[in-house]
């Protein structure tokens, strides 16, 4: 019964993230007085639908919780409506198109800030413990060293440090540390590597000092909220690059089924720890929706953005039929990929 409850909560969270994404599109479409035909959460057949008598907009809940849409007059076709999407200035259409993704990212940043401000402790980049039999110790790392860069990439907080070592440390890396006010480079540090869920990750062999509530101040909290948010977006972007480059296998890719399972697993632990893990995972998913939708691929917001940029440069739009065909082909490919990922996730549940 508890597991079923967790699944329902996870589905609601996933639906909420879709809602705020589509809400971003909807909000700016209404702000710029675009004629909206339907605001839908989910895809496929309608479960519930109600049409506003005042605005004429249909608000719908559809069967499959794998997306949503805001259908606007003149979005994929010619229209004589003076408030049609295609009649609005390019800059307004660009804002409407990117608003959904940016809303996901902004909401993610706000919730991440709440997590940081309410955390029991935060992680610094100052070394608190390094054992004599560790790779880091042999490379010259000492207690109280402050790591400021991993392989040339600056790090500011412990979470960021851990991520950079896990990702970059599969090969020998340089650690730049601050010791007694002097920068020292520890060269060619080779960490042990483990294969986890379709990808290789380096294992950090030292501990850093924690920052506890009695030492919290506004600059420290803002710093950690900012860098936890920026490194999360970076992590999502670099994960996409790693997937394309072949570093991650398809085993590491999840769709709605896999995401729901991960969310329920995050809840099914100690109450406080589980809640924090669940919320953080929801933040990552929200930011992931934002980043993914900005990719310049057909059917995604980023694909539509490309067409609008081309229109802005040419001073005239491409034929709506051409754009419509491109996006339709993109939707077909996207849906086939989603079906493949869902089947893989379902099989994984029973593996």
C-alpha positions in Angstrom: 0.0 0.0 0.0 2.8 2.4 0.9 4.6 1.6 -2.4 1.4 2.4 -4.3 1.1 5.7 -2.5 4.7 6.6 -3.4 4.0 5.8 -7.0 1.0 8.1 -7.0 3.0 10.9 -5.4 5.7 10.4 -8.0 3.2 10.6 -10.8 1.7 13.7 -9.3 5.2 15.3 -9.1 5.9 14.4 -12.7 2.5 15.9 -13.7 3.2 19.0 -11.7 6.6 19.5 -13.5 4.8 19.2 -16.8 2.1 21.6 -15.6 4.6 24.3 -14.7 6.4 23.9 -18.0 3.2 24.2 -20.0 2.1 27.0 -17.6 5.2 29.0 -18.6 4.1 28.8 -22.3 0.5 29.6 -21.4 1.3 32.5 -19.1 3.2 34.4 -21.8 0.8 33.4 -24.5 -2.0 35.0 -22.5 0.3 38.0 -21.6 0.9 38.7 -25.3 -2.8 38.1 -26.1 -2.3 35.0 -28.3 -5.5 33.0 -29.0 -5.1 29.8 -27.1 -7.3 26.8 -28.1 -6.3 24.2 -25.5 -4.1 23.8 -22.4 -3.5 20.1 -21.9 -1.6 18.0 -19.3 -0.7 14.6 -20.7 -1.0 13.1 -24.2 -3.4 10.9 -26.0 -7.2 10.6 -25.4 -8.9 13.1 -23.1 -9.9 12.0 -19.6 -11.3 15.3 -18.5 -11.9 18.5 -20.4 -13.6 21.8 -19.6 -14.0 24.8 -22.0 -14.0 28.2 -20.5 -17.1 30.2 -21.5 -15.2 33.5 -21.2 -12.0 32.7 -23.1 -13.0 29.7 -25.1 -9.9 27.8 -23.9 -10.3 24.1 -23.3 -8.5 22.8 -20.2 -7.8 19.1 -20.6 -6.3 16.2 -18.7 -5.2 13.4 -21.1 -4.5 9.7 -20.5 -0.7 9.4 -20.8 1.3 11.5 -18.3 4.3 11.9 -20.6 4.0 15.5 -21.6 1.5 18.2 -22.3 0.9 21.1 -24.7 -0.5 24.6 -25.2 -2.3 24.7 -28.5 -2.3 28.2 -30.0 -4.1 29.6 -33.1 -1.7 29.9 -36.0 1.0 27.9 -34.3 1.5 25.3 -37.1 -0.8 26.7 -39.7 -1.8 30.0 -41.4 -4.5 32.0 -39.6 -6.4 35.2 -40.2 -6.9 35.7 -36.5 -5.2 39.0 -35.6 -4.2 37.4 -32.2 -2.8 34.2 -33.8 0.7 33.0 -32.8 2.1 33.6 -36.2 0.8 37.2 -36.3 2.9 38.2 -33.2 6.3 39.7 -33.4 9.2 37.3 -33.5 10.6 38.4 -30.1 7.2 37.7 -28.4 7.0 34.2 -30.0 10.6 33.5 -28.9 9.7 34.3 -25.3 6.6 32.2 -25.4 8.6 29.2 -26.8 11.4 29.4 -24.3 9.1 30.3 -21.3 8.3 26.6 -20.5 11.9 25.5 -20.2 13.0 28.6 -18.3 10.1 28.1 -15.9 11.3 24.6 -15.1 14.8 25.8 -14.5 13.7 28.8 -12.4 11.4 26.6 -10.2 14.3 24.2 -9.9 16.6 26.9 -8.7 14.0 28.2 -6.2 13.4 24.7 -4.7 17.2 24.1 -4.6 17.6 27.3 -2.6 15.0 26.0 -0.1 16.9 22.7 0.2 20.2 24.6 0.9 18.7 27.0 3.4 17.1 24.2 5.3 20.0 21.7 5.1 21.5 20.1 8.3 24.9 20.8 6.9 26.7 21.9 3.7 29.9 20.5 2.2 33.0 22.7 1.7 36.0 21.9 -0.6 38.4 21.9 2.4 39.9 18.5 3.2 38.8 17.1 6.5 40.2 13.6 6.3 42.6 11.8 3.9 44.0 8.4 4.9 47.6 7.4 4.3 46.7 4.4 2.1 44.6 6.6 -0.3 45.5 7.7 -3.8 44.9 11.3 -2.8 47.4 11.1 0.0 50.1 9.5 -2.2 49.5 12.4 -4.7 50.3 14.9 -1.9 46.8 15.9 -0.7 46.8 17.1 3.0 44.2 17.8 5.7 43.1 21.5 5.5 44.0 21.8 1.8 41.3 23.6 -0.1 40.6 22.1 -3.6 39.9 25.0 -6.0 40.0 23.2 -9.3 39.6 19.7 -10.8 41.5 19.2 -14.0 41.3 23.0 -14.6 37.6 23.3 -13.8 37.0 25.5 -10.8 35.0 24.1 -7.9 33.3 26.2 -5.2 31.3 23.7 -3.0 31.7 20.1 -1.9 28.9 18.8 -4.2 30.5 20.4 -7.2 33.9 18.9 -6.2 32.4 15.4 -5.8 30.7 15.6 -9.2 33.8 16.8 -11.1 36.0 14.0 -9.6 33.3 11.4 -10.3 33.0 12.5 -13.9 36.6 13.5 -14.8 38.5 11.1 -12.5 38.0 8.1 -14.7 41.3 9.3 -16.3 44.3 10.8 -14.5 43.4 14.3 -13.3 45.2 17.3 -11.8 43.9 18.8 -8.5 44.6 22.4 -7.8 44.7 23.1 -4.0 45.2 26.2 -1.9 47.7 25.5 0.9 48.8 28.3 3.3 47.7 30.9 0.7 49.7 29.2 -2.1 48.3 27.3 -5.1 49.7 23.9 -5.6 48.9 21.5 -8.5 48.8 17.7 -7.7 49.3 16.1 -11.1 48.0 12.9 -12.6 45.9 11.6 -9.7 44.3 8.3 -10.8 41.2 7.3 -8.7 39.6 3.9 -8.6 36.7 3.6 -11.1 33.5 1.7 -10.7 30.8 0.9 -13.3 27.4 2.0 -12.0 24.2 1.7 -14.0 25.7 1.9 -17.4 28.5 4.4 -16.8 32.0 4.6 -15.2 32.5 6.9 -12.2 35.6 7.7 -10.2 35.5 7.2 -6.4 36.5 10.1 -4.2 38.8 8.7 -1.4 38.9 11.7 1.0 36.4 13.6 3.1 35.7 17.3 3.3 34.7 19.5 6.2 31.0 20.2 6.7 29.5 23.6 7.4 26.9 23.5 10.1 23.9 25.7 10.8 25.7 27.6 13.6 28.1 28.8 10.9 25.5 29.7 8.3 25.3 33.2 7.0 23.5 34.7 4.0 26.6 34.9 1.6 27.4 31.2 2.4 23.8 30.0 1.8 23.4 32.0 -1.5 26.8 30.7 -2.7 25.8 27.1 -2.1 22.3 27.6 -3.6 23.8 29.2 -6.7 26.6 26.7 -7.3 24.3 23.7 -6.5 21.9 25.0 -9.2 24.6 25.8 -11.8 26.4 22.5 -11.4 23.1 20.6 -11.6 22.4 22.2 -15.0 26.0 21.5 -16.0 25.6 17.9 -15.0 22.5 17.5 -17.1 24.1 19.1 -20.1 27.3 17.1 -19.8 25.3 13.9 -19.3 23.7 14.5 -22.7 27.1 15.0 -24.2 28.4 11.8 -22.5 25.3 9.9 -23.8 25.9 11.0 -27.4 29.7 10.4 -27.2 29.0 6.8 -26.0 30.3 7.1 -22.4 26.9 6.3 -21.0 25.0 3.2 -22.3 21.3 3.1 -22.9 21.1 1.4 -19.5 21.6 4.9 -18.0 18.6 6.4 -19.9 15.2 6.5 -18.2 11.7 7.5 -19.3 8.6 8.2 -17.2 8.6 4.7 -15.8 12.2 4.8 -14.7 11.8 8.3 -13.3 8.8 7.2 -11.3 10.7 4.2 -9.9 13.6 6.5 -8.9 11.3 9.0 -7.2 9.6 6.2 -5.2 13.0 4.7 -4.2 14.0 8.2 -3.0 10.9 8.3 -0.8 11.2 4.7 0.5 14.0 5.5 3.0 14.3 7.3 6.3 11.6 10.0 6.4 13.9 13.1 6.5 16.6 11.8 4.3 14.2 10.3 1.9 12.2 13.5 1.6 15.3 15.5 0.9 16.4 13.0 -1.8 13.0 12.9 -3.3 12.8 16.7 -3.5 16.4 17.0 -4.9 15.6 14.4 -7.6 12.4 16.3 -8.5 14.6 19.4 -8.8 17.0 17.6 -11.1 14.0 16.3 -13.2 12.6 19.8 -13.5 15.9 21.3 -14.6 16.3 18.3 -17.0 12.9 19.0 -18.6 14.1 22.6 -19.1 17.5 21.8 -20.6 16.1 18.9 -22.8 13.4 21.1 -24.2 15.9 23.7 -25.3 17.8 21.3 -27.4 17.5 22.3 -31.1 15.6 19.2 -32.1 12.3 19.0 -34.1 9.2 18.9 -31.9 11.0 20.3 -28.9 10.9 24.0 -27.9 14.5 24.3 -29.0 13.6 23.2 -32.5 10.8 25.8 -32.7 13.3 28.4 -31.4 15.6 27.6 -34.3 12.9 28.3 -36.8 12.1 31.6 -35.1 15.7 32.6 -35.1 15.9 31.8 -38.8 12.8 33.9 -39.4 14.3 36.8 -37.5 17.4 36.7 -39.6 15.5 36.3 -42.9 12.9 38.8 -42.0 10.2 36.4 -43.2 9.0 33.0 -41.9 9.6 29.6 -43.6 6.5 28.0 -45.0 4.3 26.7 -42.2 3.9 23.4 -44.1 7.7 22.8 -44.0 8.0 23.6 -40.3 4.9 21.4 -39.6 6.4 18.4 -41.5 9.7 18.8 -39.6 8.0 18.9 -36.2 5.7 16.0 -37.1 8.6 13.9 -38.1 10.3 14.9 -34.8 7.2 13.9 -32.8 7.0 10.5 -34.5 10.7 9.8 -33.7 10.3 11.2 -30.1 7.2 9.0 -29.5 9.0 5.9 -30.8 12.0 6.6 -28.6 9.7 7.1 -25.6 8.0 3.8 -26.3 11.4 2.1 -26.5 12.6 3.7 -23.2 9.3 2.8 -21.4 9.6 -0.8 -22.5 13.2 -0.9 -21.3 12.2 0.6 -18.0 9.3 -1.9 -17.5 11.5 -4.8 -18.3 14.0 -3.4 -15.8 11.4 -3.5 -13.1 11.3 -7.3 -13.3 14.9 -7.9 -14.0 
